[in-house]
């Protein structure tokens, strides 16, 4: 499935499109860094944990049932996403952070930003759950927010 995304100027809202039709959304709280999203009927909530926000819980939309976790390796700009008992790796493909992917060596979601200053891009996903597409955008936003805070 080929999708495209656009984010708001502040980077706290990602809209996901299939052609010209909106297929999903990811909204991130400016202050807390928590988020909720929906794509193809998969509705999730992301809740950062810890003082340094080294991990995030993936919950159902009501925030009741835990579906997985995200553990960040800030030094390498990588993350381990565990969703419904299966482990996936988030990794940037370049130092410029224009491309990244979520993979478990059997399937992959590829993301590409369409320019250095543009807040839009593409998503190529053939096999993984729409929940992992949302998780990949959330992790990218998490690292982008850390980079902006450090600057």
C-alpha positions as CSV (number, residue, x, y, z in Angstrom):
1,X,0.0,0.0,0.0
2,X,1.4,3.4,-1.0
3,X,0.5,6.3,1.2
4,X,1.6,9.9,1.6
5,X,1.8,12.1,4.7
6,X,1.9,15.7,5.5
7,X,2.6,17.3,8.8
8,X,1.6,20.6,10.3
9,X,4.1,23.4,10.5
10,X,4.6,22.7,14.2
11,X,5.0,19.0,13.5
12,X,2.2,18.0,16.0
13,X,-0.2,16.6,13.4
14,X,0.4,14.1,10.6
15,X,-2.3,13.5,8.0
16,X,-2.0,10.3,6.0
17,X,-3.4,10.1,2.5
18,X,-4.2,7.3,0.1
19,X,-4.2,9.3,-3.2
20,X,-6.3,12.4,-2.4
21,X,-8.4,10.7,0.3
22,X,-7.4,11.0,4.0
23,X,-6.7,7.5,5.3
24,X,-5.5,8.4,8.8
25,X,-4.2,10.9,11.3
26,X,-1.6,11.1,14.1
27,X,-2.0,14.0,16.6
28,X,0.8,14.7,19.1
29,X,0.4,16.8,22.2
30,X,2.7,19.8,22.1
31,X,3.4,19.8,25.8
32,X,3.3,16.2,26.9
33,X,4.5,14.4,23.8
34,X,1.7,11.8,24.1
35,X,-0.3,11.1,20.9
36,X,-3.3,9.3,19.4
37,X,-3.8,8.1,15.9
38,X,-5.9,6.2,13.5
39,X,-5.2,4.4,10.2
40,X,-7.4,1.9,8.5
41,X,-9.4,1.3,11.6
42,X,-6.4,0.8,13.9
43,X,-6.9,3.4,16.7
44,X,-3.9,3.8,19.1
45,X,-2.7,6.0,21.9
46,X,1.1,6.6,22.6
47,X,2.1,7.5,26.2
48,X,5.7,8.4,26.9
49,X,7.1,7.0,30.2
50,X,9.9,8.0,32.4
51,X,11.7,11.3,33.2
52,X,13.9,11.2,30.1
53,X,11.1,9.7,28.0
54,X,13.2,6.6,27.2
55,X,10.1,4.5,26.4
56,X,6.6,4.8,25.2
57,X,3.6,2.6,25.8
58,X,1.3,1.7,22.9
59,X,-2.3,1.5,24.1
60,X,-5.7,1.0,22.7
61,X,-7.5,4.3,22.0
62,X,-9.2,4.2,25.4
63,X,-5.8,4.0,27.1
64,X,-6.8,0.8,28.9
65,X,-5.2,-2.2,27.1
66,X,-1.4,-2.3,26.5
67,X,-0.6,-3.4,23.0
68,X,3.2,-2.8,23.0
69,X,6.1,-0.6,23.9
70,X,8.7,1.6,22.2
71,X,12.2,1.7,23.7
72,X,14.5,4.5,22.3
73,X,18.2,4.4,21.8
74,X,18.8,8.1,21.6
75,X,22.5,7.8,20.9
76,X,22.0,5.8,17.6
77,X,18.5,7.3,16.8
78,X,17.0,3.9,16.7
79,X,14.1,2.3,18.6
80,X,12.7,-1.1,19.3
81,X,9.0,-1.3,18.8
82,X,7.3,-4.3,20.4
83,X,3.8,-4.6,19.1
84,X,1.5,-7.5,20.1
85,X,4.5,-9.6,21.1
86,X,6.6,-9.1,18.0
87,X,9.8,-7.0,17.9
88,X,10.5,-4.4,15.1
89,X,13.4,-2.1,14.6
90,X,13.0,1.6,13.7
91,X,16.2,3.0,12.0
92,X,17.1,6.0,10.0
93,X,18.7,5.1,6.6
94,X,20.9,8.2,6.5
95,X,22.4,10.9,8.8
96,X,20.0,13.5,7.2
97,X,17.0,11.6,8.6
98,X,15.2,11.9,5.2
99,X,14.4,8.2,5.1
100,X,13.7,5.6,7.7
101,X,12.1,2.2,8.1
102,X,10.4,-0.1,10.5
103,X,11.3,-3.7,10.0
104,X,11.4,-7.2,11.5
105,X,13.6,-8.8,8.8
106,X,10.5,-10.3,7.2
107,X,8.5,-7.2,6.4
108,X,9.2,-3.5,6.2
109,X,7.6,-0.1,6.2
110,X,9.7,2.5,4.3
111,X,9.3,6.2,4.9
112,X,10.7,9.0,2.7
113,X,10.6,12.7,3.3
114,X,10.3,14.5,0.0
115,X,12.7,17.4,0.7
116,X,14.8,18.9,3.4
117,X,12.4,21.7,4.4
118,X,9.2,20.0,3.3
119,X,6.9,18.5,6.0
120,X,5.6,15.8,3.7
121,X,6.6,12.4,2.3
122,X,5.7,8.9,1.3
123,X,5.1,5.6,3.0
124,X,5.5,2.2,1.3
125,X,4.0,-0.7,3.2
126,X,3.1,-4.1,1.9
127,X,2.9,-6.4,4.9
128,X,2.9,-4.7,8.3
129,X,0.0,-3.6,10.4
130,X,-1.2,0.0,10.0
131,X,-0.5,0.3,13.8
132,X,3.2,0.0,12.9
133,X,2.9,2.7,10.2
134,X,1.6,5.0,13.0
135,X,4.4,3.9,15.4
136,X,7.0,4.7,12.8
137,X,5.7,8.3,12.3
138,X,5.5,8.7,16.1
139,X,9.1,7.6,16.6
140,X,10.3,9.9,13.9
141,X,8.4,12.8,15.5
142,X,9.9,11.9,18.9
143,X,13.4,12.1,17.6
144,X,12.6,15.3,15.7
145,X,11.3,16.9,18.9
146,X,14.5,15.9,20.8
147,X,16.7,17.4,18.0
148,X,14.7,20.7,18.1
149,X,14.9,20.9,21.9
150,X,18.7,20.4,21.8
151,X,19.2,23.1,19.1
